[in-house]
Amino acid sequence: MTNKDMFEDAFPQDKQIGGSHYKFLRIQPYEFISKNDLSFFQGNVIKYVVRYPYKNGIQDLEKIIHYCQLEILKLKDEPKHGKQNKKDANYK
């Protein structure tokens, strides 16, 4: 292993596998998603919103719609099971 390889493994946030569509961003989607405690579906919306112009265009926009629909379904299902959305509770 060369010294360069050692540093690549030490800083995984600087590595992107399979393209460069996130490299130019000021903040990486994973960092925004993590620091804002977003759900899986919300996180995917963020990911596809920032990448659609540079990767899969309309297909990524369709994925955004799909993940929004899944988030809506999840939110509608939560009250049936007695769960309260923790983010909604913080804003009341």
C-alpha positions as CSV (number, residue, x, y, z in Angstrom):
1,M,0.0,0.0,0.0
2,T,1.3,3.4,-0.9
3,N,1.1,6.4,1.4
4,K,-1.7,7.9,-0.8
5,D,-3.8,4.7,-0.5
6,M,-3.4,4.9,3.3
7,F,-4.9,8.4,3.4
8,E,-7.8,7.4,1.1
9,D,-8.8,4.8,3.6
10,A,-8.4,7.2,6.5
11,F,-10.7,9.8,4.9
12,P,-13.7,7.9,3.4
13,Q,-15.7,11.2,3.1
14,D,-13.2,12.3,0.4
15,K,-13.9,9.2,-1.7
16,Q,-16.7,8.6,-4.1
17,I,-17.3,5.3,-5.7
18,G,-19.0,5.2,-9.1
19,G,-18.9,8.7,-10.5
20,S,-18.1,12.3,-9.6
21,H,-21.6,13.8,-9.3
22,Y,-21.2,14.7,-5.6
23,K,-17.5,15.9,-5.7
24,F,-18.3,19.5,-6.6
25,L,-20.8,20.1,-3.8
26,R,-19.9,22.3,-0.8
27,I,-21.5,19.8,1.6
28,Q,-22.0,16.2,0.8
29,P,-25.5,14.8,1.0
30,Y,-24.6,12.2,3.6
31,E,-23.3,14.9,5.9
32,F,-26.5,17.1,5.5
33,I,-28.7,14.0,6.0
34,S,-26.8,12.8,9.0
35,K,-26.5,16.2,10.8
36,N,-30.2,16.9,10.2
37,D,-31.4,13.4,11.4
38,L,-33.4,12.8,8.3
39,S,-35.3,9.6,7.6
40,F,-34.2,7.2,4.9
41,F,-36.8,8.5,2.5
42,Q,-36.0,12.2,3.2
43,G,-32.3,11.4,2.8
44,N,-32.9,9.9,-0.6
45,V,-34.9,13.0,-1.7
46,I,-31.9,15.2,-0.8
47,K,-29.5,12.8,-2.6
48,Y,-31.4,12.8,-5.8
49,V,-32.2,16.5,-5.7
50,V,-28.5,17.4,-5.7
51,R,-27.5,14.9,-8.3
52,Y,-30.2,14.8,-10.9
53,P,-28.7,17.5,-13.2
54,Y,-25.4,15.7,-13.3
55,K,-26.3,12.0,-13.4
56,N,-29.7,10.6,-14.4
57,G,-31.9,13.6,-15.1
58,I,-35.6,12.7,-15.3
59,Q,-35.1,9.3,-13.8
60,D,-33.7,10.9,-10.6
61,L,-36.6,13.3,-10.6
62,E,-39.0,10.4,-10.7
63,K,-37.1,8.8,-7.8
64,I,-37.6,12.0,-5.8
65,I,-41.3,11.7,-6.4
66,H,-41.3,8.1,-5.4
67,Y,-39.4,8.7,-2.2
68,C,-41.8,11.6,-1.3
69,Q,-44.7,9.2,-1.9
70,L,-43.1,6.6,0.4
71,E,-42.5,9.3,3.1
72,I,-46.1,10.3,2.9
73,L,-47.2,6.7,3.2
74,K,-44.9,6.3,6.3
75,L,-46.3,9.4,7.9
76,K,-49.9,8.4,7.3
77,D,-49.2,4.9,8.7
78,E,-47.5,6.2,11.9
79,P,-50.6,7.4,13.8
80,K,-52.2,4.0,13.3
81,H,-49.5,2.5,15.5
82,G,-49.5,5.2,18.1
83,K,-46.2,6.7,17.0
84,Q,-45.7,10.5,17.0
85,N,-43.4,12.0,14.5
86,K,-40.5,13.3,16.7
87,K,-39.8,16.2,14.3
88,D,-43.4,17.4,14.3
89,A,-43.4,17.2,18.2
90,N,-40.5,19.7,18.2
91,Y,-42.3,22.3,16.2
92,K,-45.5,22.3,18.3
